[in-house]
Amino acid sequence: MSLLDPFLLAMAAPQQGAPNPWLQLIPFALILGIFYFVMVLPMRKRQQKVQAFLAALKVGDRIVTSGGMYGSITKVNDQSVQLQIANNVRVEVSRAAIVGYQGQEPVVSEGDRSGSVVP
């Protein structure tokens, strides 16, 4: 008896009546496909929309932050923006804290936020 005998037996043709192992993977593949189209694809589209919104911010835009602060952008950096929230009152906030333009629907709702949305 050789050391390879168990491996040779495992590689032998499936016995009569036993289902093909590839057929057993079909339900798993279907579940993964459904998961991708229901969960991952919409999340990716939403994240791309948010990244495009944050990348398009410019001086003069009137925005709303996730904390509910309204202001006008006076300065734009890579990671943050400076908002003028009142006369002679300016604050610096993270780009990820901006949820939309004033008077419009939020680009991102609180449930859609991910940890790293900064472009």
PyMOL commands that set and color helices and strands:
alter all, ss='L'
color gray80, all
select helices_A, chain A and resi 5-10+21-55+95-97+110-112
alter helices_A, ss='H'
color red, helices_A
select strands_A, chain A and resi 62-65+70-76+80-86+89-94+98-101
alter strands_A, ss='S'
color yellow, strands_A
deselect
rebuild
show_as cartoon
